[in-house]
Amino acid sequence: MTKSSPFAKKPTILVVDDISDNLTFVSHLLYDSYEVKVSNNGKEAICIAQNSPPDLILLDIMMPEMDGYEVCRILKSDTATRRIPIIFLTSKSEVGNEIYGLNLGAADYITKPINPAIFLSRIKVHIQVKAMQDSLRDQRTWFHSIIESAPDAMLVTDEKGEIVLCNSRAAQIFGYGSSELYFKNLVELVTENTGIRKNGSEFAAEVSFNHLPNLNESGSCVCVLVRDITERKRFEDNIHAAKELAEEASRLKSDFLANVSHELRTPLNAIIGYSEILQEDAAEIGHPEFVDDLNKIHRAGKHLLHLINDILDLSKIESGKMDIFVEEIDLKWMLKDVETMIFPIMANNNNQFVIEKSDLLFKTMNADVTKLKQILFNLLNNAAKFTSNGIITLTAKNYLHGEEERVLFSVSDTGIGLTPEQIKKLFRHFTQADASTTRKYGGTGLGLVISRRFCEMMGGELRVNSEINRGSTFTVDLPMLVVQDSHNFKHKEE
């Protein structure tokens, strides 16, 4: 058995008797185990009990002015003192007196003269009972505070489905008074996902059931939690409706762009084609002064066609209509094609173009060759645009990521570079590093957006490292074997 700490607070006992010898005798018996307070009259005893409630009261019956019965009646009628156990300690041994005292609320009735051993044992039992009652009351208060603090309705039902316990939130949600829910059957209040209020109206509900341990033979209890999700349901419906509207708007936008691009491409192709013919004719018939102007028309047409193609590609990506077509790629010849395409652009700003290749020369890759070329062309075109009299390097190498073989294509330049703030908005639609960049170098800002989306569609990513006035490096990281499943494409938002 665990011993009490010597510093633990002793239970307090109030001894009330108008005879001083009796007070002294009883106090001496109790002194070792209890803190003893004494009073020689009923009125004083009531004041002591109300101001500093003891754990137990030993009360004589026959006292002047106010007898013990009246003291007991007053204490038991006061909410502050009614739970204090009272033991009558008296020489009145008649059965009727004992019954009367117990009916007033006394916990016990001990007649004088007392047997000290029996007396102390009975005192100890009543103190223990009082301590257990206080503990149970504290636990009940704690349990009640937990139930009341719950944001959801909490209902406990017996084996018949009748409510035996509920919190105030339940009464509030279902529209009942605080005691009206007791002994109602649960089926009157909830179905699987619907709550039913007192007035018959229904609300969307989230309902969960938890079986409680069986504490007796009467059957198991069930704890039911009910959450009113009316607002959440309304919000979800609004979100769903907004999503459908957005999808419809996106579809209409894509259709519009597809139709417009088709209508624009036809005359643009004619303009580009006729400008090429006119350039040749002007040179042949001896009018070289027209060639430069015709060349400007040709370049403007090609630029506009490129812009239309970029917008259409982005629209297809966003609407999920852009597919990838995986085929076997000979990397040696693919890089050679890229070099051929980009070489004239490199010469415009007097840049030197270098390709560094590892063992990839002898590798084949499964990917969408058209999109891979477009990615590399976009990156190299940007590098050439923002670099003058510099070096632009295309590096290609393979590596292992776990058991997966992957390939890195890096485009490095010695151009103007980017600040950290400019990098943050680099992959936004129609955005370049800043307004001054757009004015000086032109462009729409779509090339990098499309390139990154293409990388992600093929299971890879596009990364950038840059330092202002030192240059930039854009790295394409792709699996060597791209899986043809465009439906797995997920755009990584900045």
Secondary structure as GFF3:
##gff-version 3
##sequence-region A 1 494
A	DSSP	beta_strand	12	16	.	.	.	ID=ss1
A	DSSP	alpha_helix	20	30	.	.	.	ID=ss2
A	DSSP	beta_strand	35	39	.	.	.	ID=ss3
A	DSSP	alpha_helix	42	51	.	.	.	ID=ss4
A	DSSP	beta_strand	56	59	.	.	.	ID=ss5
A	DSSP	alpha_helix	68	77	.	.	.	ID=ss6
A	DSSP	beta_strand	86	90	.	.	.	ID=ss7
A	DSSP	alpha_helix	95	103	.	.	.	ID=ss8
A	DSSP	beta_strand	108	111	.	.	.	ID=ss9
A	DSSP	alpha_helix	116	149	.	.	.	ID=ss10
A	DSSP	beta_strand	153	157	.	.	.	ID=ss11
A	DSSP	beta_strand	163	166	.	.	.	ID=ss12
A	DSSP	alpha_helix	168	174	.	.	.	ID=ss13
A	DSSP	three_ten_helix	186	188	.	.	.	ID=ss14
A	DSSP	beta_strand	194	196	.	.	.	ID=ss15
A	DSSP	beta_strand	202	212	.	.	.	ID=ss16
A	DSSP	beta_strand	221	228	.	.	.	ID=ss17
A	DSSP	alpha_helix	230	284	.	.	.	ID=ss18
A	DSSP	three_ten_helix	288	290	.	.	.	ID=ss19
A	DSSP	alpha_helix	291	318	.	.	.	ID=ss20
A	DSSP	beta_strand	327	330	.	.	.	ID=ss21
A	DSSP	alpha_helix	331	348	.	.	.	ID=ss22
A	DSSP	beta_strand	352	357	.	.	.	ID=ss23
A	DSSP	three_ten_helix	359	362	.	.	.	ID=ss24
A	DSSP	beta_strand	364	367	.	.	.	ID=ss25
A	DSSP	alpha_helix	369	385	.	.	.	ID=ss26
A	DSSP	beta_strand	391	401	.	.	.	ID=ss27
A	DSSP	beta_strand	404	412	.	.	.	ID=ss28
A	DSSP	alpha_helix	420	424	.	.	.	ID=ss29
A	DSSP	alpha_helix	435	441	.	.	.	ID=ss30
A	DSSP	alpha_helix	446	457	.	.	.	ID=ss31
A	DSSP	beta_strand	461	467	.	.	.	ID=ss32
A	DSSP	beta_strand	471	479	.	.	.	ID=ss33
A	DSSP	three_ten_helix	486	488	.	.	.	ID=ss34
###
